[in-house]
Amino acid sequence: MPPSMNSILLLTAGLLASQATALAPSTISVDQATEFTLTYGYPLIPYAKWALPVMTTDGTNRLQHKRSLTTADFQDVVRPNVDTLYSAAILDLSHGDLVIDVPNVTDRYWVFPFYDAYGNNYANVGTVGGNKPGKYRIRYVQDSPQQEAGVQLCQASGQSGNCQGYQGYINAPTPYGTFLGRLAVTDEATDLRKVHSIQNQTALYAVPRDDNKAVKYAPKLTVGLLNGSLSSDIPTRIMQMTARLAPYNPPRNISDLRRVQHMFRRAGIHEGKYIPTHKNLTALAAKVTDAVLSHASKPENTLVLGNGWQSRRLSAQGDYGMDYQMRYAVAARGYLALTATEALYPMYYDASNGYSTTLILNPGQAFLFTYDGKPPLTKEGFWSLTGYNSEQYLIANPLDRYALGDRSGLTYSDGSLVYGSDSRNGTFQILVQPADVEPPKNWTSNWLPAPEGGGSFSVTFRLYAPTTSLANGEWTFPTVQRVDAIVA
């Protein structure tokens, strides 16, 4: 344990005690506390998996620009998108503030999202928010109860005279976190240079805190802190990472701090270390996983969109508050999801497979997705349908095609472009068929390859900058039909 751990813990407790709830009852069992801790701490696993490659090459607080769209070789996170170029940074606010300089982006959807250590999307700057270009100061504010986490725009808050030239502040709930900028690519063949130029104009750099905020809130975030001396057993690793990182990174809702700390102590976490108190952590972790899946599938946590499509309830996507089970569920299936104001992520549940998101194809079969019309989006919005293999990564195929959407050259049955120069809005179809079963040429532009030879896979329907009609049942989601493979 770093020598400064105890002093930091005492400081944090003193600053936050006035907002904390009462301790959990002493009747909480070790099993219950351990289940809670496994649930609470799970997102630190994908956080480390995402952060380590970035930190190994660029350290913290430096932008790493992805210059090409995601392919099947990318396995840093599950279920990545292929619609945008990423600009990533692992944020460390433990010793000072940061400034992000946002360029003027006017010709595409863009969002600069900020995530805490547990994957909560606590702030977004971008198209949907109508945010202006310029400098935004990023600061850890959990020691300042009067400042809520999120975006604090200077003009909106009437502080323009005190903002030192900043457009606003990004108030972070934890000193460790993630930045994952997304810039839409309108056409891979012709548009990448424009996106690269926007990336090059984006800057991230450190600035010192004000004199009265010179305290070091945590050790500097290092590769060793995220990966050193940890068990290869995932449940044990969750407990160890929680013991190591949680003392410096409080809950998203600070009112839950003392209950969370009490649960940790009952589960065997003391002074930054985990001392096992349960004989069969593996069995307990399996129980937790089942509980998380059950919780995520409850009617009150799902948004039924029709024709087999479901999404998370809007308030349970991206920023989870004290819903630690939903936070776990999303981290496991789509880490670093955006809030629902930025994007919707509907998935198809197959009634023939027990209403599972897993779709199964025999070699001679295909799925036909029939759209009654174009998804209704705001001016800057866009959509895509992406396929994933059984391991939740992109599906390798000879076309290197991983998604289809409004920028993919989709055609109607007569061969005319769905997104052409006219205002036509008719029925069109997407064929999801094994990668080794090539359809006739008139289907090529609408063919999304499934795994070779068939087998298990799933799809995500992404809708960026969605209109309200996509979430309130006004728009008809596509029907999905199992058919014989379409061959020449």
N, C-alpha and C positions, 0 to 999 in steps of 0.2 A: 504494500500500500504506500502511495506517495506520502511523504511526511506531512504535507499540508492538508491531508484528508480531514482530520478531526476539526481543524480550525474552520474549514469550509463548511463542514456539516453544521457546526455550531452557528456560524453566520447565517446559513440558509434557514435553519430552524428559527432563529431569532427574528429574521425578517418576515417570515411567512406564518408564524404561529397565530397571528391575529385572524388569518383567513382560513386556518385549517379546521377541519371537522374533528369531532371527538374520535378517540381511538376506537377501533373495532372491538367488539366484546371479547373478553378473554375466553369465551366458549368456542372461538374459532379453532378448529383442529389443525394439526400439522398438515394433514392431507388437504384440507380446504385451502390453507394458506399456500401450499405448494402448487396446487392447481391454479390458484389466482396468479402466482408469480410466473408460472409457465405461460399463462395466457398473456399477462402484462408484458413480459419480456421478449416474447417471440419475435416482434418486429426488429429487434436488434440483430437477428441473424441475417435477414435480407439487407439490412442497413450495412453491415460489415461486408457482405458479398458485393454490394454495389460500390461501397467506398474504397475498398482495398485496391482494386485496379487503378482507380483515379489517383489515390494517394501515392501509390508506388511510383507512378510516373510524374505526377505534378504536385504532390503534397497537398496541403489544405489551402483554401482561400485563393485558388488560381483556377481560371476557366480552362476547361478542356473541351474543345470544339470537335464534335463528330462531323466529319466532312462528307460522309456518304450515308445513304439510307441504310437502315438495318437489314441484315441478311440472316440466313439460317445459321451462320457461324457465330452470331452474337448470342451469348448465353450468360451475360452478366445479371440479367433479371428475367423472370418469366413473363410471357405474354407482352413483349415489346410492341410498339407501334412501328409502322413503316410509312407514316404520313409526314413526319417532321424530322428535321435535323435537330439533334440534341446539343445543348451546351451545358456541361455539367461542372459542378464544383462541390467539394466537401467543405462545409462552412465550420469554422472554429472561432467562436466569439468569446472564448475563455479569457483572452488577454487584451482584447480591444475590439473596436467596431470595424465595420467594413462599409465601403461605398460601391454601389453598382451604378455604372453610367449606361443609361438606356438610349440607344440610337432612335432616330425617327423612322418608324416602320409604318407605311401607309398602304401597301399593296397586297397584304396577306394577313391571315390569322397568325397571331403570335401570343405567347404567354410566358412570363417569367415567374414560375412558381417557387415557393419556398416551403421547405418541410422541416419539421423538428426531428429529433433523434429517433422518434418512433413512427415516422412516416405520416404525421398529420400535415395536410396541406393548409397551413395556417394563413398564408398570404399569397395573392396573385397580383401581378402587374401585367397588363396586356390589353388586347383588343376588347374583350368583354367589359372590362372596367373603364374603358375609354381613357387610359392613363397616358400622360404626356411624356415625351422623351425628356431626358435629363438625369440628374443624380438623385439617388435614393440611398439614405443611410440605413444600414442594417445594424441592429443593436439587440443585445440580450436584456430583457426588461422584467424578468420575473421577480427581481428584487424591488420593483417599483409597482406596487399594486394599483396605482392610479392609471397606469398605462397598459391597455389590453394588447394581447398579441394580435398581429394583423397589420394591415396597411393603414398608416395614419397620414393622410394627405394634408399638406400644410395649408393649402387654400381652403379646403373643406373645414378644417378645424380652426380657421381664423388665426393661424400662427405664422402667416407669410412673413411677418417682420422678424420672426425669431428662428427662421429655418436655415439661415446661413447659406442660402442659395440652393437648398435641396427642394425637390418636388415633394418629398415626403419621407416618412420613416417606415422601415420594415421592422416591426417589433417581434422579436423571436422569443418563444416560450422556453427554449433550451439553448445552452451555449453551443452544443454540437448540432449539426443539421446538414441539409442538402439543398442545393440549388439545381434545378433541371429545366433550363430554358428550352422551349419548343418553338420552332419556326416552320410554318407549313411550306412544303415544296409543291408548287403547282404543276411542274413538269420536270421529271428527273433529268431528261436529256438537255433541257435548255435553261433551267432555273437555278441550278446549283451555284453558279457563279454569283448570282444576286444574293443568295442566302449566305454564302461565304463572306460577302462584303458586309452584310449586317452583323454577322458574328465578329468580324474583325473590328467593327466599330464599338462593340460591347466591351466594357472594361470592368474589372473587379479588383479592388485594392484595399489595403488596410489603412485605417486612420486611428490615432489614439483616442481613448475616451476622454471625457471631461475630467478635470482634476478630482472632482468629488466622486468619480466612478472608476477609480484606479485599481480597485480590488481585482484580483485574479480569481475568477469564479471556478476554475477547474484546471487540471493539468492540460497542457497542449495536447491536442488530438494527434495521435501517432499510429503508425501501422502496428507497433507493439501493443498499444493499448487495445486495439481492436482484434488482435490475432495472436498475441503472445501467451504461451503457457495455458492454452485452453484445451479442453477435452474434445476429442473427435466425436464423442457421443452427443448428439444434438440436444436432447433434454438437459444433460449436464451442462453443455455449453450455454444454453439459454440462461440457466441459473447463474453460471459464472459471469456471463456478460452483464446480466442484470445487477449482480453484486458490484461489478466493476464500474458501470456507467451510470446507473440510476441515481447514486448519491449526488451526482453533479447535474443530472438532467431530470428535473421534477416532472410531475404529471402535467398534461395539457391543461386540465382544470386543477389549479393549485389548491382549491378547497379540498381535494382528495389526498393531499400529501401525507397527512399523518396516518390515515387508514392504510395507504399503500406501504408506508414505512413499517407499520405494525405487521402487515401481512408478510413482508420480507423477513422480519425478525423471526416470526413463527415458522417460516419456511427454511430457516437456517442461514440467512444472510446477515452477517455481522461485520461492521467496519470494513466494508469493501470486499469481503471474502465469503464464499459459499462453503458451508460445512454440511454435507449431506445429512438429512434427518429422515429420509424415506428409503426403505430397502429396495423398492422396485419403482424407480423413477420412470422407466420405460412404459410400464403399464399405466402409470398415472398420466403420462404425456399422451398416450393413446386415448385415454378417457377425455382429456382436455380437447383433443382434436375432434372427437365425436361431438362434444358439447358445442364447440365453435361452429361446426357445420350445421348442427341442429338450430342453433341460434340464428345463423345467417339466413336459413331457409324459412324462418317463421313468417307468417303472412304480414305481420306488422313491420317486418324488415325488408319486404320485397315490394317491388312496383310491377304489377302485372300489366303488360302492354298489349296482350292479345296475340293469337296465332302461335302460341308457344314461347313467346319472348318475355323475358323478365329482366329487371334491373334492380339494383339496390334502391331502397327508399332514398329520396334525395338528401335527407339529412344524415344518412349513414354512409356517405361517400366522400372520401377525401379528408374530412376533418371529423374525428370520432368522439371527442370529449371524453367521457368516462365509459364509453361502450368499448371496452377492451377486447371483447370477443369479436366484434365486427372489425376492429382494427387488425386483429390477428387474421381474420378470414381474408380481408383485402390484401394484406401483406403477403399472404401465401399464394394468392391467385393473380394479383395485379399490383405489385408494389409501386408506390409513388403515383397512385391514382389522383386525378384532379377532382376538385369539388364539382358538384352537379351544375353549377352555373357556367362552368367552362366546358364540360363534356359529359355525355352519357355513354355508358358502356353496356348496352343490352346484350344478353346471351340467349341462345336458343336452347330450350329444354325439350328433349325428344321424348314424346309420350310412349313410343314403342320401346324405349330403353329405360323405363321406370322414371320418366321425367328427369333424366340426367342430362347434364351439359355435354356428356360424352356421346359423340355420334359414331356409329359403326358402319363401315362399308365393306361389302364383299367385293372381290376384284371386278365383277361385272356390273356393279351398281354405281349410282350417282345420286346426289341431292340437287334438286332444282329449287332455287330461291326466286319467287315471283313477287316483284314489286308492282303495286298498283300505280305508283307514281314516284316522283323524286321526293326524298325526305325534305321537309321544310326547315330551312336553316336561316340564320341571319345572313346579312350580306357577306360577311367575311368567313362564314362557317363552311365546313366540308365534312364528308363522311367516308367511311371505308368499311369493308367486310374483310376480316383477317382470319386466316386459318392457323391452327396450332396443332402440333403433334401430341402424342400421349404424354410427353414430358413437358408440355406447355411452352415449347420453343417453336420458332417458325419452321414450316415444312419445306425441306429441301426439294427442289424440282428443277428440271432442265431449263425452264423459262426464267428462273430466278424471280418468279412472281409470287408474292406472299399476301397480297391484298388486292381488292378491286374496289373502286369507288367513283366519285364524281370527276376525278382527274385521270381516269384509266382508259378512256376511249370506249366506254360501253356503248353498245348499239342496240337499237330496237330490232325486231324480227325482220324488218325490211332492209336492214343494213345501215340505216341512218343513225347518226350519233344521238345518244340520249342527251348529252350536254353539248348540243350543236349551237348553231347561230339562231335557230328559231325558238319559239316559246312553247313548243310541244311538251306535254307532260303526260305521257301514256305509260302503258304496262311494259316492263322489261324484265329480263331474267338473268340470273347468274347461275352457271353450272359448276358445281363442286364435284369433281370427278378425279379418280386416281391419276397421279402424275405420269404413270406409264401407259395410260389409256387416252391417246390423243383424240379429241373430237374432230368433226368436220371443220373446215376452215371458217365457215360462217359462225362457228361458236368460239373461235379462238380468242377473240377480244373479250368475251364474257366468261372465260374458263378460269376458275380458281383451282389450282391443283391441290388435291388431297394426297395423303401418303401413298407411295407406290405400293401396289398390291392391295390397296384398301387398308382396313384396320381402324383403329380408334383415333379420333381427333376431335377438336371443338372449334367454335368460331366466336369471334367478338365483333359486334356491330358498333363502331365508334361514330359518335355524332358530336362534332366540335361546334361551339357557339350555337347550341340548339335553341329552337323556339319552344314556347310552352306547350304547343300542340303535340310535341313528341312525348311529353311526360303525362299529359292529361287524358289520353285516350282518343283524341280527335283524329290523329293520323293512323292509318291502317298499316301495321307492320307486315313485312313480307311473309307469305305462306311458304312452308318448306315441305317438299314432297320427295320421297324416295322413289327413284325411277331406275330403269335399266340404263346402263352407260350408253351415251350417245356416241356412236362411232360411224366412220364413213362407210 
